[in-house]
Amino acid sequence: MAKKSAKFSVAVLCGGPSLERGISLNSARSLMDHLKSEQIEIVPIYFDNKKQAYQISQAQLYSNTPSDFDFKLQQTATPLTTAALVKKLREVAITFPAMHGPFGEDGGIQRFLEKHAIPFVGSGSKACRLAFDKHTANTFIAGHDFFTLPSAVLKIFHTDHEKILKDFFANNKVQRAVVKPASGGSSIGVFSVATPQEALEKTKLIFSKRMDTRVVVEPFAQGKEFTMIILENQFALPVALPPTEIETDYTEHQIFDFRRKYLPTRQVTWHCPPRFSQEIIERIQAQGEQLFRLFGMHDAARFDGWVLPNGKIWFCDFNTVSGMEQNSFLFQQAARVGLTHRDVLQYIVQHSSARQGVHFPEISSQKKKGKTVTILMGGSNSERQVSLMSGTNVWLKLRQTKEYEPQPYLLDTHGDVWKLPYHLSLNHTVEEIMENCQQYPNEKHRLEDFERRARIKLGLREEKNAQDFFDPRKLSLNELLHSSSFLFIALHGGKGEDGTLQAACEKAKVKFNGSPATTSQLCMDKWKTAEAIRQLNIPGVQAIAGESFLTSTLLHMTSSQIEALWKKLHTELHSKTFIIKPQSDGCTTGVAHIFTAQDLKTYLAYLQKRAAYIPKNTFHGQADIIELPSAAPKRLLIERFIATDKLRVKANKMKHLPVSGWVEMTAGVIEVRGKIHALAPSITIAEGEVLTVEEKFQGGTGINITPPPEHLIQGSTVEKVRQRIAELATALGIRGYARIDIFVHLKTGAIHVIEVNTLPGLTGSTVIYHQALADQPPKFPAEFLSTIIANTGY
C-alpha cells in the first residue's frame, strides 16, 4: 500500500535499453511538466541500457540524452537495488512507465510491477507482449478476421534468411518491402528495400547492431498512413480519438522514421482529423477500439496503420506506451477534443487509479490569472520550424507558472499573425498551423462533431475551457504590438532576430525578451559581429578568420574562378578546409564543412537550385542533411576551419583524443539585476563535423555535458571562460539572455567566437536549460523563463 502523504505521488519510469530511450526522456519530461502540480508529485526513476535503476532528481530529467544521463549517473543519481526499487515504488501512489521499445513496451517492466503488486498506468504484461512483436501481433489479429498484409520473420542465428526472402518476394509478388526489427519501436531500424538482396543486407545490419534477434519483412504499403490514440474510459470501454493522417512523399519510398516523426520539417504533414471520408474514419476508430479490447489493453495506446487503395484498413503497429513529446500525437489528438496536456494526463492517471483501487485526489482546475504574455513564433525563414518548437515550449512552460498567462500567436509565412487556440497550436510546422487557421471556418462543424462524440464517450461533462479553446483570429503585426504589454519573441533568424521586430517593440513601448534592436542587428550579422569582437580586443577572446562574399558573386563564378578563389582562401586564411554558412541567418541553417573547390561548387549548386536541404554524405563527415535557407542568403561567410580534439561518449565514459587542444562549447548568459551572468558552459559533442539541427534542438539527440568534466578542463579554466563570456556579452550590449557558441582552448581558456545568438532556441531540451539547472541556485526551465521576463521590469 502506498503511504499517505500530502501529495499524490507518481513514479515516472524512463530510459531503458531501447534505441528509443531518448524519446522516453522526452516523454518523461512532458509528464513532469504537465502532471506535476501542488497536488501531484513526480518521482523520476531512470533505467540505464543494462536495466539498472537509478533514482534521479527532477533537474537531472532535463538532461538532453541518455548519453548525458549515463555519463553523469555516478555523480548525480542514486543506484537502486531490486529491493530498494520495489520499496521506492511501493511508497508512491502509482507508477507510470514512460519507456519505449524493449523492456518498456514488451511486457518486461510490466511483469516486474505485477510480480511485486505495484499499481501502474497502462496495459499489463500479457497485452504488451502480444502487441509488441510485430509478426506475432499481425498473426494474432489476422486470426480474428482483421485485414493484414503478408509478412515473414527471420531469426538471428538461422541460416535460411536468403531463401525466406527470395520466397517472400516471389510468392507475394513484392516490388518493394519494409524490413524492421520484430520487437523494436516504430521509428528506428526501419528500412525500405527493393530486392531480396537489399533486404538481406538490412537484415544483417539490424542483427549486427543487435537491434533485435528477429526481423520482420512485409510489403511496402501503398495508400494513406495514419496513427490514432485510444483512451480507456471509466467503464473500461476504449474511446478512439480523431486519428491523424500522415502525409509524406513516398515516391522515393521513404520511411516515417525518427527524423520525420519527431523533427518538424515540410517533408511530412499531419492532418488531424484526416482527409478521409467519414465512413473510413468511423471504421478506423471502431476497429481500433475493437483491437484495444482484443489485446486486453488498458488506459491508453497508440495504433499505427494504413488505408489501402482498395479501402481496406491495416493496423501494422501497436504502441502500448505512446510518445509524449510536447506536440506528440497523444496531445495533438486530445486537444482536438478539448483536452490540454494536463487534462489528458490527469485523465489517464485518474482512470488508471480508479481501475486499480488507488485513491486519486480532487484536482482543482482553478488558476489565478497572471500577467498576459504574448508569445510570437513561426515566421517565413528557414528556422521557422525551430521557432515553432521554441514558442510552443515557452507557452507550455509558462502555463505552469502562477505569474503569467501566456497566449500563443503564429507569424505565418505571409506575414500575417494568428491568435491560436490550444487545439491549433500543436501541429508540427508553421504551414500546417497556418492552413488549419485558414480552413477553420470550413472545418469547424466537422471538428466539433468529432469533439462532441469523443467527449460523450470519455464521460467529460464539463464544458471545455473557453480561454484555451476558441476560434483562431487573424490580425496584423501592428495590431498585435498595440494590444500587447509584453511580447515574448520566440522567432529565430530573419526580422525576428535582426533588430527589426525589436525596434518595432521599442517604438510601440512594448516590453520584450532579449537584446535591444541595435545589439540584435549587430549579432545577427556574423561578419559584423566578428569585426566588433576584433575591435573590442578583449584578452583571450578572438573572432574566427574568414571572408564575406556576395552570394550572387559566388553563384556567377566560373569553375576556374572558384578554383582560384579556393587557392586564395588557403593562403589568406591559413586553412586547408573551411566552414561555409550564411552571413545573417540562424545558427544551424546552411552550415557546411567543405574540403575541396568541388565541395564549394556543390554547395553553391544546391543554393542555385533553391534546394530545401543538402543530402547527407554529400560532404565528408556529413552525418545528416543540411537544412538550407528558404531563399538564397544575400551574403555568405567562408571561415577558417578550427580543428578540434575528438570527443566521444562511449560506455558512460568520455573518450578524448587530443588533436589541437581546442574543443567546441556553448555558453549561455542571463541578465540578473542589470548585470550579465555567464552560466556554466557545455561541451558539445557532434556525431559529424558540424552540429545538426537535431543535435542542437531536438530532445533525444546530441550530447551536451554540463558543466565540462574536470578531467578534461580545469575548473579554474572554466571560470576564466565564464568571465570572458560575461565581458564579451556585456561589451556587445547583450540584455536579458543569449547563447554564445565558441571554441575553447583546454589549457588556456582562450576563446574563438563562432556566433552570438540573441534569441537562443528554447525547445524542450535545449542546452541553456541544462546550464541554468547547473547554476547556483539552480533554475528549472519555467523559472528560467520567468526570470527572463521579470528582468525586463514587466
DOMARSE-697029 format. One line per 8 residues: their letters; for each residue z negated, x, y negated of C-alpha. Coordinates in steps of 0.02 Angstrom, whole numbers, plus 50000, padded with zeros to 5 digits. Each point is the difference from the previous one (the first is absolute). Example, Ala and Ser with C-alpha at 12.3 -4.5 7.8 and 13.67 -1.06 7.14 Angstrom:
<atoms>
as	49610/50615/50225  50033/50069/49828
</atoms>
This chain:
<atoms>
makksakf	50000/50000/50000  50039/50061/49826  49851/50036/49889  49971/49881/49857  50038/50079/49832  50035/49946/49823  50185/50028/50030  50121/49947/50136
svavlcgg	50057/50167/50070  50172/50036/50074  50039/50161/50094  50181/50049/49968  50074/50108/50138  50145/50110/49945  50099/50156/50047  50024/50026/50186
pslergis	50121/50102/50106  50157/49905/49952  50143/50068/49895  49967/49846/49891  49823/50052/49957  50054/50032/49820  50048/49817/49986  49828/49961/50073
lnsarslm	49917/50088/49853  50101/49895/49877  49943/49844/50093  49818/50057/49996  50011/50034/49813  50065/49823/49971  49856/49929/50100  49876/50095/49893
dhlkseqi	50089/49957/49838  50012/49814/50032  49864/49955/50125  49858/50098/49922  49897/49899/49877  49821/49971/49944  49977/49903/50162  50106/50102/50121
eivpiyfd	49971/50183/50042  50131/50112/50081  49949/50136/50124  50150/50115/50035  50013/50082/50172  50140/50127/50026  50072/50055/50168  50090/50167/50008
nkkqayqi	50151/50031/50111  49884/50036/50148  49912/49832/49975  49842/50085/49937  49911/49879/49884  49927/50048/49831  49905/49901/49873  50083/50039/49835
sqaqlysn	49956/49958/49821  50094/49869/49903  50062/50139/49886  50072/50094/50149  50104/49847/50044  50106/50032/49845  50063/50167/50065  50186/49987/50021
tpsdfdfk	50041/50044/50179  49925/50033/50172  50030/50185/49969  49887/49987/49846  49870/49910/50105  50007/50117/50148  49995/50155/49889  49844/49941/49909
lqqtatpl	49908/49911/50141  49880/50142/50039  49941/50007/49819  50002/49818/49949  49973/49890/50154  49871/49968/50134  50063/50010/50181  49939/49857/50108
ttaalvkk	49959/50011/50184  50046/49847/50103  49819/49943/49993  49991/50028/49812  50165/49907/49974  49940/49851/50101  49835/49999/49905  50091/50006/49833
lrevaitf	50119/49859/50048  49857/49892/50061  49917/50019/49830  50145/49917/49911  50045/49816/50005  50178/50023/50064  50126/50140/50032  50178/49999/49933
pamhgpfg	50122/50114/50095  50133/50059/49877  50086/50124/50116  50183/49987/50045  50088/50061/50156  49913/50071/50156  49812/49976/50010  50002/49880/49853
edggiqrf	50121/49868/50065  50018/50035/50186  49829/49931/50045  49911/50169/50000  49877/49974/49857  49989/49816/50045  49941/50040/50178  49867/50115/49927
lekhaipf	49938/49864/49882  50001/49868/50138  49906/50115/50119  49860/50019/49873  50001/49817/49946  50046/50042/49821  50084/49856/49906  50165/50053/49922
vgsgskac	50146/49929/49903  50164/49976/50092  50066/49974/50174  49909/50054/50157  50049/50145/50113  50100/49894/50122  50112/49925/49866  50020/50169/49913
rlafdkht	50048/50088/50161  50127/49866/50046  50080/49990/49827  50000/50186/49961  50118/50067/50133  50173/49946/49942  50077/49992/50174  49852/49907/50076
antfiagh	49995/49877/49855  50187/49970/50010  49989/49965/50187  49847/49890/49976  50076/49885/49869  50164/49991/50097  49899/49935/50147  49943/49856/49890
dfftlpsa	50177/49953/49949  50005/50085/49830  50165/50084/49959  50006/50189/50021  50130/50137/49999  50018/50112/50154  49900/50161/50001  49969/50151/50108
vlkifhtd	49848/50113/50016  49997/50188/50031  49845/50094/50060  49958/50174/49942  49995/50097/50164  50138/49905/50091  50170/50080/50028  50106/49841/49994
hekilkdf	50017/49987/49811  50187/50038/49992  50043/49874/50137  49893/49862/49923  50081/50025/49830  50178/50004/50067  49970/49843/50103  49916/49912/49853
fannkvqr	50145/50034/49880  50131/49952/50132  49916/49845/50074  49958/49924/49831  50160/50057/49910  49893/50085/49868  50092/50076/49852  49842/50058/49912
avvkpasg	49818/50004/50056  49825/50028/49932  49888/50130/50082  49814/49990/49963  49828/50038/50072  49944/49860/50116  49825/50004/49928  50026/50069/49826
gssigvfs	49990/49909/49836  50148/49916/49919  50047/50136/49874  49995/50173/50075  50106/50075/50140  50131/49862/49997  50182/50056/50014  50172/49918/49996
vatpqeal	50123/50077/50124  50182/49971/50050  50015/50080/50172  49896/50028/50158  50000/50187/49961  49932/49971/49825  49869/49882/50073  49950/50136/50123
ektklifs	49980/50126/49858  49886/49882/49902  49902/49960/50157  49969/50185/50028  49946/50017/49818  49874/49859/50015  49929/50075/50160  49997/50178/49931
krmdtrvv	49898/49944/49850  49886/49898/50116  50029/49843/49898  49985/49905/50163  50019/50020/50189  50121/49855/50011  50157/49962/49898  50085/49831/49978
vepfaqgk	50187/49982/49973  50075/49836/49939  50161/49945/49915  50010/50023/49811  49972/49822/49943  50133/49916/49895  49943/49868/49877  49860/49979/49874
eftmiile	49832/50088/50017  49836/49915/49956  49812/50026/50009  49864/49868/49996  49810/49994/49983  49901/49878/50106  49820/49953/49960  49878/49905/50110
nqfalpva	49912/49851/49919  49825/49932/50028  50059/49895/50147  50071/50154/50090  50177/49942/49961  50131/50128/49943  50081/49971/49831  50162/50091/49958
lppteiet	50021/50052/49818  50173/49999/49918  50097/50141/50085  50084/50142/49907  50184/50040/50026  50037/50186/49999  50170/50030/49923  50072/50173/50023
dytehqif	50169/50080/50028  50027/50023/50187  50179/50063/49983  49937/50174/50042  49878/49929/50128  49844/50046/49903  49828/49959/50066  49864/49913/49899
dfrrkylp	49897/50159/50010  49845/50066/49913  50090/50041/49837  50090/49833/49993  49846/49901/50045  49870/50084/49891  50091/50084/49855  50084/49887/49872
trqvtwhc	50186/50032/49982  50155/49892/49981  50054/50052/50174  49906/49847/50062  49961/49830/49923  49865/49876/50050  50028/49813/49986  49845/49891/50019
pprfsqei	50030/49865/50049  50163/50053/50085  50174/49939/49960  50011/49913/50170  50024/49813/50022  49843/49893/50005  50032/49965/50184  50006/50186/50043
ieriqaqg	49841/50037/49902  49907/49859/50086  50056/50065/50170  49942/50176/49955  49831/49934/49947  49980/49885/50150  50049/50133/50127  49889/50128/49914
eqlfrlfg	49851/49883/50011  50038/49966/50183  50010/50187/50040  49835/50032/49908  49917/49876/50119  50096/50064/50151  49937/50177/49973  49823/49935/49968
mhdaarfd	49989/50079/49828  49867/49971/49868  49977/50002/49811  50164/50079/49939  50159/50086/50060  50173/50047/49941  50156/49965/50102  50170/50082/49968
gwvlpngk	50162/49925/50059  50183/49958/49977  50105/49847/49969  50156/50041/50100  50177/49945/49951  49996/49863/50134  49842/49926/49922  49882/50061/50135
iwfcdfnt	49833/50073/49945  49936/50160/50080  49824/50062/49970  50009/50187/50033  49834/50070/49941  49822/49934/49997  49872/50083/49885  49821/49948/50033
vsgmeqns	49943/50103/49849  50120/49972/49855  50019/50132/49865  49897/49962/49845  50076/50105/49862  49984/49926/49824  50166/49907/50013  50011/49984/50189
flfqqaar	50073/49849/50087  49825/49931/50030  49961/49993/49815  50175/49952/49946  50010/49851/50118  49820/49947/49966  50036/50001/49813  50146/49881/50032
vglthrdv	49873/49870/50056  49879/50030/49856  49884/50133/50074  49953/50161/49912  49964/50162/50094  49815/49961/49998  50030/49819/50052  50099/50041/50156
lqyivqhs	49886/50141/50057  49846/49893/49975  50087/49858/50093  50035/50113/50150  49825/50073/50007  49915/49832/49971  50095/49913/50140  49980/50148/50117
sarqgvhf	49813/49996/49966  49990/49813/50032  50096/50019/50163  49872/50128/50061  49843/49917/49934  49972/50124/49859  49929/49925/49841  50115/50028/49851
peissqkk	49922/49974/49827  50061/49881/49868  50108/50105/49884  50002/49958/49816  50177/49997/49930  49938/49994/49821  50039/50155/49897  49944/50026/49822
kgktvtil	50153/50009/49889  50024/50174/49929  50113/50076/49869  50185/49968/50028  50101/50152/50052  50189/49982/49997  50081/50109/50134  50183/50043/49977
mggsnser	50098/50072/50147  50179/50016/50062  50139/50048/49881  50179/50051/50034  49993/50186/50035  49993/50089/50168  49810/49999/50005  49983/49812/49980
qvslmsgt	49945/49974/50180  49861/50129/49987  49951/49915/49836  49989/49837/50096  49885/50081/50127  49891/50069/49860  49993/49839/49901  49962/49892/50151
nvwlklrq	49861/50118/50051  49924/50004/49825  50006/49810/49993  49916/49980/50170  49869/50134/49963  49953/49926/49830  49980/49829/50081  49847/50073/50086
tkeyepqp	49914/50038/49835  49888/49887/49897  50059/50073/49835  50186/49960/50008  50118/49858/50037  50167/50082/50043  50166/49909/49989  50159/50076/50074
ylldthgd	50164/49999/49904  50168/50064/50060  50124/50090/49889  50162/49959/50091  50160/50101/50009  50075/49903/49854  49854/50035/49882  49923/49826/50014
vwklpyhl	49815/49976/50039  49928/49878/50128  49822/49939/50008  49970/50005/50187  49902/49880/50108  49907/50075/50147  50127/49944/50131  50147/50083/49911
slnhtvee	49911/50166/49966  50003/50069/50177  50183/50026/50041  50037/50184/50017  50139/50027/49874  50028/49957/49818  50163/49915/50046  49918/49886/50128
imencqqy	49867/49941/49877  50129/49976/49863  50112/49897/50115  49851/49895/50058  49952/49963/49820  50178/49953/49954  50021/49888/50153  49828/49921/49990
pnekhrle	50052/49835/49920  50126/49974/50141  49879/50055/50137  49839/49923/49935  50009/49839/50101  50039/50094/50161  49860/50125/49969  49875/49862/49966
dferrari	50049/49913/50162  49963/50158/50102  49838/50022/49906  49942/49820/50023  50030/49998/50188  49916/50168/50029  49846/49957/49895  49976/49836/50095
klglreek	50009/50090/50168  49883/50138/49940  49873/49871/49943  50004/50056/49819  49935/49851/49904  49971/50078/49829  50142/50013/49876  50071/50175/49977
naqdffdp	49942/50094/49846  50113/49953/49854  49956/50162/49910  50086/50098/50138  50133/49879/50061  50118/49929/49869  50186/49999/49957  50070/50167/49939
rklslnel	50036/50009/49814  50133/50104/49914  49968/50080/49831  50060/50146/49895  49913/50168/49990  49962/49964/49817  49917/49835/50046  49897/50089/50132
lhsssflf	49938/50130/49876  49951/49870/49872  49903/49899/50130  49907/50150/50074  49838/50084/49948  50014/50138/50129  50159/50055/50089  49979/50101/50158
ialhggkg	50166/50092/50012  50038/50025/50184  50179/50055/49967  50065/50170/50052  50142/50093/49917  50121/49927/49873  49941/49904/49848  49833/49962/50082
edgtlqaa	49948/50183/50000  50106/50085/49868  49903/49934/49850  50110/49849/49962  49878/49869/50067  49851/50098/49935  50074/49998/49825  50028/49812/50012
cekakvkf	49818/49976/50052  49940/50108/49856  50105/49899/49878  49935/49834/50070  49821/50069/50001  49985/49968/50188  49884/50115/50095  50077/50084/50153
ngspatts	49962/50127/50135  50060/50179/49993  50060/50116/49864  50070/49956/49828  50186/49986/49966  50024/50179/49936  49917/50079/50152  50089/49883/50121
qlcmdkwk	50168/50043/49922  49965/50186/50013  49938/50000/50181  50139/49889/50063  50124/50137/49955  49963/50141/50122  50099/50127/49898  49909/49959/49837
taeairql	49835/50005/50094  50041/50173/50066  50046/50058/49824  49836/49929/49932  49900/50090/50135  50085/50164/49957  49957/49977/49816  49817/49955/50039
nipgvqai	49981/50169/50084  49842/49950/50096  49939/50148/50104  50040/49975/50184  50115/49850/49968  50189/50018/50009  50153/49888/50010  50128/50029/50137
agesflts	50155/50094/49945  50154/49889/49997  50152/49940/49904  50050/49830/49935  50177/49932/50019  50094/49846/49945  50039/49907/50162  50174/49960/49935
tllhmtss	50034/50185/49976  49950/50040/50179  50100/49855/50070  50159/50061/49913  49984/50179/50061  50129/50066/50121  49947/50076/50165  50023/50177/49934
qiealwkk	49900/49959/49843  49854/49938/50105  50006/50159/50104  49999/50105/49841  49853/49897/49934  49907/50030/50163  50017/50188/49981  49943/49988/49819
lhtelhsk	49844/49902/50051  49959/50132/50131  50000/50133/49866  49911/49906/49861  49866/49908/50100  49969/50138/50128  50008/49880/50146  50108/49986/50154
tfiikpqs	49978/49811/50015  49961/49863/49874  49923/49830/49972  50115/49873/49918  49934/49839/49924  50026/49876/49859  49929/50065/49836  49924/49834/49947
dgcttgva	49970/49896/50155  49851/49975/50113  49915/50126/50111  50089/49964/50165  50172/49935/49957  50145/50118/50025  49896/50156/50036  50088/50119/50120
hiftaqdl	49985/50179/50058  50175/50077/49997  50046/50162/50086  50183/50029/49961  50135/49960/49874  50067/49877/50128  49831/49910/49998  50017/49981/49812
ktylaylq	50175/49928/50023  49934/49880/50133  49857/49942/49889  50118/49968/49855  50121/49907/50115  49863/49877/50049  49960/49972/49816  50185/49979/49961
kraayipk	50020/49860/50127  49836/49918/49944  49924/50008/50173  49830/49919/50024  49937/50152/50094  50047/50165/50079  49986/49988/50192  49867/50106/50085
ntfhgqad	50051/50172/50064  50137/50013/49868  49911/50155/49936  49900/50128/50098  49821/49943/50031  50032/49824/49932  49888/49895/50112  50044/49830/49926
iielpsaa	50122/49914/49886  49997/50042/49813  49997/49844/49892  50120/50017/49853  49992/49926/49824  50083/49830/49983  50110/50077/49864  50050/50182/49981
pkrllier	49867/50086/49892  50057/50064/49831  49937/50175/50036  49955/50100/50156  49877/50142/50018  50033/50147/50115  49841/50099/50025  49947/50156/50091
fiatdklr	49936/49960/50174  49818/50051/50023  49973/50059/50178  49830/49943/50063  49886/50046/50143  50030/49897/50157  49864/49871/50027  49989/49881/50147
vkankmkh	49860/49895/50072  49996/50006/50190  49861/49958/50121  49887/49959/49852  50019/50175/49930  50100/50066/49854  50124/50134/50050  50034/50121/49857
lpvsgwve	50145/50122/50006  49999/50108/49842  50171/50019/49917  49977/50021/49813  49820/49954/49964  50056/49840/49914  49965/49822/50063  50046/49829/49931
mtagviev	49860/49892/49930  49982/49843/49899  49862/49975/49873  49942/49837/49922  49914/49986/49832  49902/49857/49924  49933/49975/49825  49812/49980/49994
rgkihala	49920/49960/49832  50147/50071/49906  50010/50162/50098  50124/50045/50137  49916/50033/50166  50097/50083/50141  49969/49931/50174  49996/50110/50155
psitiaeg	50180/50050/50040  50081/49961/50167  50099/50113/50115  50165/49911/50035  50082/50032/50167  50180/49944/50023  50096/49982/50163  50158/50067/49918
evltveek	50041/50110/49851  49965/49864/49870  49874/49858/50004  50085/49836/50043  49963/49836/49913  49903/49945/50157  49893/50156/49999  49956/49972/49818
fqggtgin	49969/49814/49999  50001/49919/50171  49839/49981/50097  50004/50076/50173  50118/50142/49951  49979/50168/49915  49846/50109/50002  49888/50030/49849
itpppehl	49843/50102/50028  49872/49963/49863  49915/50111/49947  50091/50156/50062  49904/50086/50142  49895/50152/49955  50080/50108/50134  50166/49979/49911
iqgstvek	49948/50013/49818  49830/50044/49930  49901/49869/49907  49992/50110/49845  50191/50010/50000  50014/49811/50017  49883/49982/49852  50113/50117/49900
vrqriael	50149/49888/50046  49906/49846/49941  49957/50081/49834  50181/50050/49972  50062/49825/50044  49876/49919/49880  50051/50120/49861  50185/49968/50031
atalgirg	49980/49810/50006  49898/50002/49840  50127/50111/49911  50144/49886/50052  49908/49849/49929  49966/49912/50166  49889/49847/49984  49925/49884/50131
yaridifv	50059/50083/50161  50144/50100/50070  50056/50101/50150  50064/50178/49984  50099/50077/50144  49981/50188/50010  50021/50158/50101  49837/50098/50010
hlktgaih	49973/50183/50044  49862/50003/50130  49920/50161/49938  50014/49988/49811  50008/49812/49968  50156/50026/49894  50104/49842/49979  50186/49962/49996
vievntlp	50021/49821/49936  50127/49893/50093  49980/49844/49894  49878/49889/49906  49993/49815/50047  49924/49894/49862  50006/49844/50110  49964/50067/50175
gltgstvi	50028/49890/50151  49855/49884/50041  50057/49941/50171  49875/49958/50137  49962/50177/50054  50063/50110/49860  49917/50170/49984  49916/49967/49832
yhqaladq	49884/49876/50089  49947/50137/50123  49963/50114/49854  49896/49868/49910  49901/49973/50160  49971/50188/50017  49934/50009/49821  49816/49991/49951
ppkfpaef	49952/49862/49991  50138/49931/50113  50105/49856/49936  50076/49872/50119  50177/49943/49956  49950/49838/49913  49869/50094/49899  50126/50136/49958
lstiiant	50122/49870/49933  49860/49914/49903  49954/50167/49921  50179/50025/49941  49996/49831/49915  49824/50016/49929  50039/50170/49923  50132/49920/49889
gy	49862/49900/49916  50056/49834/50076
</atoms>
